[in-house]
């Protein structure tokens, strides 16, 4: 069993360039000219340029997409690899409440993408 989340985007080609070209996620499937499904290794993220005026669910009250990595060192390495290649929203740090070490980037539509290591409790 796996899961997939579909999110609206404003420009599917910019989205493809970000998730595949910058983040390196493999394309699981392309459907027509307006939908890409990316394999995160833990499930799938689908992005669709619907064409019906639907707006992205981004911004301060929007969706946060998160990938759990194997260690804090992997989080830092991923951060170093992405610095200068995309918009960094927040540098690596421990969350003040939850046992999570992470950093955040913004995709072309403003979706928060988190790279984290959830601490073993």
N, C-alpha and C positions, 0 to 999 in steps of 0.2 A: 504494500500500500504506500502511496505517496500523496503529496498534496500539491495544488497549484493555486496561485493567487493571480487574478487578472486585474490590471490597473489601467485606467485611461491615460493617454499621453497626447501631447499637442503635435509632436513631430516624430514619427516612428523611426526615421533614419538617424536622427540625433540620438534617440534612445538606443538604437542598435549600436551606434558608434561608441556610446558610453559603456553599456553593459558588456559588449563583446570586445570592442577595441581597447578600452581603457581598463575595465575591471577583469577582462579575460574570461568571462563566463561563456561556456559553450552554448551554441544554439541547439536546443532540443528539436525545435520545429519552427518553420516559417509557414504561415497560412496567408496566402494572397500577398497583397502589398501593404497590409496595414496591421499585421500581428506577428510578433516574435515571442517564442517561449524559450526561456533560458533555464539551463540546468544549474542549480546552485550546489549540487552535490548532496543536498538534504531534501529537496523538493524542487518545484518549478515556479518561476515568476513569469507571468505572461503580461505583455504590454500591448495595448491596442489603441490605434488611432481610429476611434469609432466613427467619426464623421457626422455625428448627430448633435454636436455642440457640447458634449459631455466634457467637463473640466477635470484636470488632474486633481487628485486628492492630496495635494502637497501643501506646504506651508506649515506654520506653527501648529495647526490643529490637524494636520494630515497624517498620512501613513508613514511608518518607519519600517524599512526592510532591514533585516539583520542576519548576518552570517556569523556563526560561532566558529572560531578557529581553535586550534589545538593547544595554544599556549599564549602567554603574554608576549613572548618573544616574536611569535608569528604576527600578533597584532602590530607590534612596532615595525617589523619588517614590511608588512603590507602598507602601513602608513608611509614609511620611507619611500616605497616604490610608487605610491600614488601622489606624493607631494609634488606640486608643480604640473601634474597631469589633469587634475580636476579640482573643483572647489571644495576645500576643506571647511567643514562647519565647526568641528571641535577636535582638537588634538587628543592623543591618547591620555587617558586618565582613569582612575578608579571612580566609579559612581559613588556619590555620597551616601546613598541608602542601600542599593542593591549590590550583591557581590559580583560585579561585572567590571572588567577592564576593557575599555573600548575607545574608538574614535568614530567620527561621523564625516561623511562627504555628502554633497548634494548632486543629484543627477540633473539633466537638462530641464526637467520640469519642477525641480525643487523638492523632489522626494528625498527624505533623509535615508541614507544607506549607512548602516552601522556594521563595523567589523569589531567583533568582541570575543572575549574569552570569559565564559561564565565560570566563576570559581567553584571548586568542589566544596560542598558544605558537609 
